[in-house]
Amino acid sequence: KLPRFGVCDVPGPPSEAHSAMCRPEAQPALPALSLVRLSVIMALLIFLGSINFVLVKEMYAAYGDRYAFFANQGVNALYLFYGALVVVPRMMFTKAITPEMRRSGQRRYIVMGILDALGTFFTAMGAVYTPGSMQPLLNQMLIPFTMVFSICFLDKIFGRYEASGALLIAAGACMSAIPPLLAEHDYSKLRWYSVLVYLLSNMPMAASSCYKQKNFRDREVDVWYLTQWVSWWQFLLSFALIPLLCLPGMSSPHGTPLVDVPAQLIGGWECYMERDPVCRERHCFWLLNGYCAVNVLYNTLGLYLTKVGSAVMNAVSYALLLPVTTLLFFTPFVGPVQESFTKTSWFTLAGLVVVVVGFSVYQHYARGVGFSDEETVEEPAVKGSDQAAFQERVIGMGTGPVFGSDRVPARTRTRSGDGMLSKPLLGGQAAV
């Protein structure tokens, strides 16, 4: 049998019911998946992930900075369409979406919609002139940002190895981005303010992840139902960000006057319908629709692997996806967004190595997968949220919870050959 995330994977409230339910002999049998099948799932996840991140770069490059906002809203609208194809049948023919979920208030969805709208907006504004090989590395900055927000707003604490992994990620991202910006470069492909905006997109996404962790402790919501409502508010609230297009660096070096925005939206629609010969040549219609379809499949497969596989397998898949995606942009397979290998590309490779090491260290210790059979692991007594949610573009963080420990009396888990046993931690020490 293979482990899977559930209520017993994170110690719950210290009660007799929880202890009885989580004894190894009380665990329900899980369907065993063969190593071949799991390997195929992992390979498919890496394949879809690579296509996903190539398509997002190629899509924004095809639409250009002039129509980047339209492309961003197009993604949000298509997410509503694809989501409805799943949510409506689930509501009509299954009990996956309960009446309690339907009665839940909109406040949480609205807040997540605002944060996700900011995250994807900054992504769209920065993606056009941020090299594709740099984007996966900058995406990993979500981990350090999430740690900072978790410490400030969730009162989390992190171990030294988790912090070291996050610092290595930040160092690797800087190593890949700063030297190419300082060296002589092609202004039509790389602009410093675009890289900065793309980097900043991690901040609202990290805040959204922490907000989800804090506000879904008591009850979980069907992932499709949650995504549908968040996508709806994200689409609507993104229109409120239109004034930001006036700022220099947003959609153009000098900003876009508000009076020009309606013409840009109309032009974006014409480009999407490929009525413009240039847009037809760039396959803008298929890029936008194809990216959203691949992204939904990629997220769904990631959730499935988390459910039927283990933390190790999920972490290994994302760790392999990172170098594969980065290096792919130097090959002819990515078409018009292929990058030439120059002297500064060595800094990208060096940064990639540092980020992969940092990512592996963080995942290794944050998920608690690196302990021997009889080793004791300190963990919080209060269960955090394992609420699943789709992320549009983040490698390695889209399906997992916010790690770290709460500043509350902790419990220990002792690994043994028979399973995972929970016991109180004497003295009420805080987990570190």
Secondary structure per residue as TSV (DSSP state, phi and psi in degrees):
chain	resnum	aa	ss	phi	psi
A	1	K	-	360.0	149.0
A	2	L	-	-110.9	141.5
A	3	P	-	-68.2	156.2
A	4	R	-	-147.1	152.0
A	5	F	-	-68.2	136.6
A	6	G	S	-165.1	-170.1
A	7	V	T	-64.7	-27.2
A	8	C	T	-87.3	-7.9
A	9	D	T	-76.0	-22.2
A	10	V	S	-122.7	123.4
A	11	P	-	-53.2	133.1
A	12	G	-	-94.5	-168.5
A	13	P	S	-56.9	142.7
A	14	P	S	-70.0	85.0
A	15	S	-	-132.6	159.4
A	16	E	H	-65.6	-37.5
A	17	A	H	-63.0	-44.4
A	18	H	H	-64.3	-43.0
A	19	S	H	-63.3	-41.6
A	20	A	H	-67.2	-40.7
A	21	M	H	-66.8	-31.1
A	22	C	T	-99.2	10.5
A	23	R	S	-67.4	145.2
A	24	P	G	-54.0	-38.9
A	25	E	G	-72.2	-16.5
A	26	A	G	-90.7	-7.0
A	27	Q	S	-72.9	135.6
A	28	P	-	-69.3	145.5
A	29	A	-	-69.6	134.1
A	30	L	-	-100.0	145.4
A	31	P	-	-64.7	125.8
A	32	A	-	-75.4	130.3
A	33	L	-	-105.1	137.1
A	34	S	-	-68.5	156.5
A	35	L	H	-61.6	-34.7
A	36	V	H	-63.3	-44.6
A	37	R	H	-65.9	-42.3
A	38	L	H	-64.9	-37.0
A	39	S	H	-64.9	-38.8
A	40	V	H	-65.0	-41.8
A	41	I	H	-62.6	-44.5
A	42	M	H	-63.6	-43.2
A	43	A	H	-63.5	-40.8
A	44	L	H	-67.0	-37.0
A	45	L	H	-63.6	-43.1
A	46	I	H	-64.9	-40.8
A	47	F	H	-64.1	-49.0
A	48	L	H	-65.4	-38.6
A	49	G	H	-62.6	-41.2
A	50	S	H	-63.0	-45.5
A	51	I	H	-62.5	-40.9
A	52	N	H	-56.5	-48.7
A	53	F	H	-79.3	-23.6
A	54	V	H	-72.1	-42.2
A	55	L	H	-65.1	-37.5
A	56	V	H	-66.6	-36.2
A	57	K	H	-69.8	-44.8
A	58	E	H	-67.1	-35.4
A	59	M	H	-63.8	-50.7
A	60	Y	H	-69.3	-31.7
A	61	A	H	-66.2	-36.8
A	62	A	H	-69.3	-41.0
A	63	Y	H	-78.4	-24.9
A	64	G	T	73.7	172.2
A	65	D	T	-66.7	-26.0
A	66	R	T	-65.5	-38.3
A	67	Y	T	-111.5	18.8
A	68	A	H	-64.0	-39.8
A	69	F	H	-65.8	-39.3
A	70	F	H	-62.7	-42.8
A	71	A	H	-61.4	-40.0
A	72	N	H	-61.6	-44.7
A	73	Q	H	-70.3	-30.4
A	74	G	H	-63.3	-40.4
A	75	V	H	-62.0	-45.3
A	76	N	H	-61.7	-41.9
A	77	A	H	-67.0	-41.3
A	78	L	H	-68.8	-31.2
A	79	Y	H	-62.9	-38.1
A	80	L	H	-62.8	-41.2
A	81	F	H	-66.7	-51.6
A	82	Y	H	-62.7	-39.4
A	83	G	H	-63.9	-39.4
A	84	A	H	-63.3	-32.4
A	85	L	H	-63.7	-23.0
A	86	V	H	-100.5	-43.8
A	87	V	H	-67.0	-43.7
A	88	V	H	-60.5	-49.9
A	89	P	H	-62.2	-35.4
A	90	R	H	-65.4	-35.5
A	91	M	H	-73.8	-33.2
A	92	M	H	-86.6	-35.4
A	93	F	H	-119.5	-2.3
A	94	T	-	-132.2	172.9
A	95	K	S	-108.7	18.6
A	96	A	S	-64.8	-35.0
A	97	I	S	-101.9	104.5
A	98	T	-	-81.5	161.3
A	99	P	H	-58.2	-33.0
A	100	E	H	-63.2	-39.9
A	101	M	H	-63.8	-40.3
A	102	R	H	-67.6	-29.5
A	103	R	H	-84.3	-7.1
A	104	S	S	-63.6	144.3
A	105	G	-	-67.6	165.5
A	106	Q	S	-90.2	-8.5
A	107	R	H	-57.8	-45.5
A	108	R	H	-64.5	-40.0
A	109	Y	H	-66.2	-37.5
A	110	I	H	-65.8	-45.2
A	111	V	H	-62.5	-45.1
A	112	M	H	-64.3	-35.3
A	113	G	H	-63.7	-40.5
A	114	I	H	-63.0	-48.3
A	115	L	H	-65.8	-43.5
A	116	D	H	-67.5	-34.3
A	117	A	H	-62.2	-42.9
A	118	L	H	-64.0	-42.1
A	119	G	H	-63.0	-48.6
A	120	T	H	-72.5	-29.3
A	121	F	H	-63.1	-48.9
A	122	F	H	-65.9	-33.4
A	123	T	H	-61.1	-47.2
A	124	A	H	-63.0	-40.7
A	125	M	H	-69.1	-26.5
A	126	G	H	-101.3	-17.9
A	127	A	H	-68.5	-30.1
A	128	V	T	-61.8	-43.9
A	129	Y	T	-114.3	23.5
A	130	T	S	-107.3	119.6
A	131	P	-	-54.5	144.4
A	132	G	T	-61.0	-35.6
A	133	S	T	-68.3	-21.3
A	134	M	T	-88.0	-26.6
A	135	Q	H	-63.0	-45.9
A	136	P	H	-61.2	-32.8
A	137	L	H	-71.8	-42.0
A	138	L	H	-66.3	-31.8
A	139	N	H	-58.0	-33.6
A	140	Q	T	-69.7	-13.3
A	141	M	T	-64.5	-10.2
A	142	L	H	-57.8	-34.0
A	143	I	H	-65.6	-53.1
A	144	P	H	-60.6	-40.0
A	145	F	H	-63.4	-40.2
A	146	T	H	-64.6	-38.6
A	147	M	H	-62.2	-43.7
A	148	V	H	-62.8	-47.7
A	149	F	H	-64.7	-35.3
A	150	S	H	-66.5	-39.6
A	151	I	H	-66.6	-41.5
A	152	C	H	-76.4	-40.4
A	153	F	H	-113.2	-19.6
A	154	L	S	-108.6	-2.7
A	155	D	-	58.1	38.2
A	156	K	E	-83.9	157.1
A	157	I	E	-127.7	148.8
A	158	F	-	-125.9	147.1
A	159	G	-	-74.3	168.1
A	160	R	H	-64.0	-34.4
A	161	Y	H	-74.2	-36.4
A	162	E	H	-62.1	-45.3
A	163	A	H	-63.8	-39.1
A	164	S	H	-64.2	-40.6
A	165	G	H	-62.3	-42.3
A	166	A	H	-64.8	-39.7
A	167	L	H	-65.3	-38.1
A	168	L	H	-64.9	-38.9
A	169	I	H	-60.9	-46.2
A	170	A	H	-63.3	-41.3
A	171	A	H	-64.7	-42.2
A	172	G	H	-65.4	-39.2
A	173	A	H	-63.6	-42.5
A	174	C	H	-65.3	-39.1
A	175	M	H	-63.1	-33.5
A	176	S	H	-81.9	-25.9
A	177	A	H	-98.6	-40.7
A	178	I	H	-70.1	-49.7
A	179	P	H	-56.9	-45.9
A	180	P	H	-60.8	-32.2
A	181	L	H	-71.7	-35.2
A	182	L	H	-77.4	-29.8
A	183	A	S	-78.8	166.9
A	184	E	-	-67.5	130.5
A	185	H	-	-144.6	168.6
A	186	D	-	-80.4	113.7
A	187	Y	T	-65.6	-22.5
A	188	S	T	-77.4	-9.3
A	189	K	T	-120.9	-21.7
A	190	L	-	-142.0	124.2
A	191	R	-	-134.0	135.7
A	192	W	H	-62.6	-39.7
A	193	Y	H	-69.8	-29.2
A	194	S	H	-67.6	-41.1
A	195	V	H	-62.8	-41.3
A	196	L	H	-64.3	-44.8
A	197	V	H	-64.0	-41.9
A	198	Y	H	-62.5	-40.8
A	199	L	H	-61.7	-43.4
A	200	L	H	-66.4	-19.0
A	201	S	T	-62.4	-20.5
A	202	N	H	-69.4	-25.8
A	203	M	H	-65.6	-54.3
A	204	P	H	-65.4	-30.7
A	205	M	H	-68.0	-38.1
A	206	A	H	-65.5	-41.2
A	207	A	H	-62.7	-38.3
A	208	S	H	-64.4	-41.2
A	209	S	H	-62.7	-42.7
A	210	C	H	-68.8	-37.3
A	211	Y	H	-62.8	-42.2
A	212	K	H	-61.4	-42.0
A	213	Q	H	-61.1	-38.5
A	214	K	H	-79.8	-35.2
A	215	N	H	-102.1	3.7
A	216	F	T	-121.8	29.8
A	217	R	S	-70.1	-42.6
A	218	D	S	-77.6	-34.9
A	219	R	-	-152.1	149.0
A	220	E	-	-105.1	157.4
A	221	V	-	-122.2	144.0
A	222	D	-	-51.3	131.9
A	223	V	H	-61.9	-36.6
A	224	W	H	-71.1	-39.5
A	225	Y	H	-64.2	-44.2
A	226	L	H	-60.9	-48.1
A	227	T	H	-61.8	-38.1
A	228	Q	H	-64.5	-46.3
A	229	W	H	-67.6	-42.0
A	230	V	H	-63.8	-40.1
A	231	S	H	-63.5	-37.7
A	232	W	H	-62.9	-50.0
A	233	W	H	-68.6	-34.8
A	234	Q	H	-62.6	-41.8
A	235	F	H	-63.7	-47.1
A	236	L	H	-67.1	-46.4
A	237	L	H	-73.4	-19.1
A	238	S	H	-65.2	-27.4
A	239	F	G	-65.5	-27.5
A	240	A	G	-69.9	-12.7
A	241	L	G	-89.3	-0.4
A	242	I	G	-56.0	-38.7
A	243	P	G	-58.3	-24.1
A	244	L	G	-67.6	-19.1
A	245	L	G	-64.9	-18.9
A	246	C	G	-73.9	-18.2
A	247	L	S	-74.1	141.8
A	248	P	T	-58.1	136.2
A	249	G	T	94.1	-12.3
A	250	M	S	-100.2	106.9
A	251	S	S	72.8	-15.4
A	252	S	S	-165.6	158.9
A	253	P	T	-58.5	-31.9
A	254	H	T	-110.3	5.5
A	255	G	-	87.0	165.8
A	256	T	-	-116.6	122.9
A	257	P	-	-60.3	144.6
A	258	L	G	-58.8	-31.8
A	259	V	G	-66.7	-20.2
A	260	D	G	-89.6	-10.8
A	261	V	H	-64.3	-45.5
A	262	P	H	-57.1	-40.2
A	263	A	H	-65.1	-35.9
A	264	Q	H	-66.1	-40.9
A	265	L	H	-65.3	-41.1
A	266	I	H	-65.2	-41.5
A	267	G	H	-65.2	-35.5
A	268	G	H	-64.1	-40.2
A	269	W	H	-64.4	-42.7
A	270	E	H	-61.1	-38.2
A	271	C	H	-67.9	-41.3
A	272	Y	H	-61.7	-40.2
A	273	M	T	-79.3	-1.1
A	274	E	T	60.3	36.6
A	275	R	-	-81.3	-16.3
A	276	D	S	-90.0	128.6
A	277	P	H	-57.0	-36.2
A	278	V	H	-65.8	-43.3
A	279	C	H	-66.8	-35.3
A	280	R	H	-65.6	-39.6
A	281	E	H	-66.0	-31.0
A	282	R	H	-88.2	-3.7
A	283	H	T	60.4	46.5
A	284	C	H	-63.3	-37.2
A	285	F	H	-61.5	-48.8
A	286	W	H	-72.1	-31.7
A	287	L	H	-64.9	-44.7
A	288	L	H	-67.5	-48.0
A	289	N	H	-67.7	-40.5
A	290	G	H	-67.1	-40.0
A	291	Y	H	-61.6	-45.6
A	292	C	H	-64.2	-40.8
A	293	A	H	-64.5	-45.2
A	294	V	H	-64.7	-39.0
A	295	N	H	-63.7	-40.6
A	296	V	H	-64.9	-43.5
A	297	L	H	-63.9	-41.2
A	298	Y	H	-62.7	-46.4
A	299	N	H	-63.6	-43.4
A	300	T	H	-63.4	-42.7
A	301	L	H	-66.8	-35.9
A	302	G	H	-63.3	-41.7
A	303	L	H	-64.8	-38.2
A	304	Y	H	-66.5	-41.8
A	305	L	H	-64.4	-38.5
A	306	T	H	-62.1	-34.9
A	307	K	H	-77.1	-44.0
A	308	V	H	-99.6	-14.6
A	309	G	S	-102.7	-145.8
A	310	S	-	-131.8	170.4
A	311	A	H	-61.1	-36.5
A	312	V	H	-63.9	-47.2
A	313	M	H	-63.4	-41.2
A	314	N	H	-63.2	-44.3
A	315	A	H	-66.3	-40.0
A	316	V	H	-63.9	-41.5
A	317	S	H	-59.4	-47.6
A	318	Y	H	-69.5	-34.2
A	319	A	H	-65.7	-35.8
A	320	L	H	-74.5	-34.4
A	321	L	H	-63.1	-35.2
A	322	L	H	-61.0	-55.0
A	323	P	H	-67.9	-35.2
A	324	V	H	-60.6	-46.2
A	325	T	H	-66.0	-43.0
A	326	T	H	-63.4	-47.9
A	327	L	H	-71.2	-24.9
A	328	L	H	-60.5	-29.8
A	329	F	T	-71.9	-9.4
A	330	F	T	-96.1	6.3
A	331	T	S	-111.1	161.4
A	332	P	G	-69.7	-10.5
A	333	F	G	-65.1	-21.3
A	334	V	G	-91.4	1.9
A	335	G	G	65.5	-127.0
A	336	P	G	-67.0	-14.6
A	337	V	G	-99.1	14.0
A	338	Q	-	-63.8	141.0
A	339	E	-	-110.4	142.4
A	340	S	-	-76.5	142.8
A	341	F	-	-86.1	112.6
A	342	T	-	-116.5	-175.1
A	343	K	T	-62.1	-39.0
A	344	T	T	-71.6	-15.7
A	345	S	H	-65.5	-24.8
A	346	W	H	-63.7	-31.7
A	347	F	H	-68.5	-34.6
A	348	T	H	-62.7	-43.5
A	349	L	H	-65.6	-41.6
A	350	A	H	-63.7	-43.1
A	351	G	H	-62.6	-36.3
A	352	L	H	-61.6	-45.0
A	353	V	H	-60.9	-45.2
A	354	V	H	-65.0	-41.6
A	355	V	H	-65.5	-42.9
A	356	V	H	-61.8	-43.1
A	357	V	H	-62.2	-47.3
A	358	G	H	-62.4	-42.4
A	359	F	H	-63.0	-42.7
A	360	S	H	-65.5	-41.9
A	361	V	H	-62.9	-45.4
A	362	Y	H	-61.6	-50.0
A	363	Q	H	-63.1	-38.2
A	364	H	H	-61.1	-47.7
A	365	Y	H	-90.2	-30.8
A	366	A	H	-68.0	-37.0
A	367	R	T	-86.4	-5.6
A	368	G	T	67.1	36.1
A	369	V	-	-97.9	1.1
A	370	G	S	-109.7	37.3
A	371	F	-	-116.4	148.4
A	372	S	-	-74.4	172.6
A	373	D	T	-61.4	-35.9
A	374	E	T	-105.8	15.4
A	375	E	-	-85.0	145.3
A	376	T	E	-94.0	135.1
A	377	V	E	-120.5	125.9
A	378	E	E	-86.7	134.6
A	379	E	E	-144.6	160.5
A	380	P	E	-69.2	149.3
A	381	A	S	-79.1	-22.9
A	382	V	S	-93.8	125.2
A	383	K	-	-71.1	129.9
A	384	G	-	-82.7	-179.6
A	385	S	-	-88.0	132.6
A	386	D	-	-105.1	20.9
A	387	Q	-	-56.5	121.3
A	388	A	-	-77.8	149.8
A	389	A	-	-157.7	147.7
A	390	F	-	-78.2	141.3
A	391	Q	-	-118.4	140.9
A	392	E	S	-72.1	-38.0
A	393	R	S	-145.2	8.0
A	394	V	-	-89.4	124.1
A	395	I	T	-78.4	125.7
A	396	G	T	87.2	-7.1
A	397	M	T	-125.7	3.5
A	398	G	S	-77.0	-21.2
A	399	T	S	-121.6	-1.4
A	400	G	S	-108.0	164.9
A	401	P	-	-79.7	171.5
A	402	V	-	-72.6	126.4
A	403	F	-	-86.1	-169.2
A	404	G	S	95.6	174.7
A	405	S	E	-121.8	149.3
A	406	D	E	-76.4	151.4
A	407	R	S	-83.7	66.3
A	408	V	S	-138.0	165.3
A	409	P	B	-51.5	132.7
A	410	A	E	-105.4	167.5
A	411	R	E	-123.9	165.0
A	412	T	E	-115.6	150.4
A	413	R	E	-116.9	131.8
A	414	T	E	-110.6	123.6
A	415	R	E	-81.0	131.4
A	416	S	E	-135.9	172.7
A	417	G	T	-65.5	-22.3
A	418	D	T	-90.8	-11.6
A	419	G	E	145.3	-160.0
A	420	M	E	-106.7	118.8
A	421	L	E	-110.4	137.3
A	422	S	E	-103.5	141.1
A	423	K	E	-149.3	151.0
A	424	P	E	-63.8	148.0
A	425	L	-	-94.0	119.2
A	426	L	G	-64.9	142.1
A	427	G	G	87.1	-7.1
A	428	G	G	60.8	39.4
A	429	Q	-	-73.2	153.3
A	430	A	B	-81.8	142.7
A	431	A	-	-72.1	143.9
A	432	V	-	-130.0	360.0
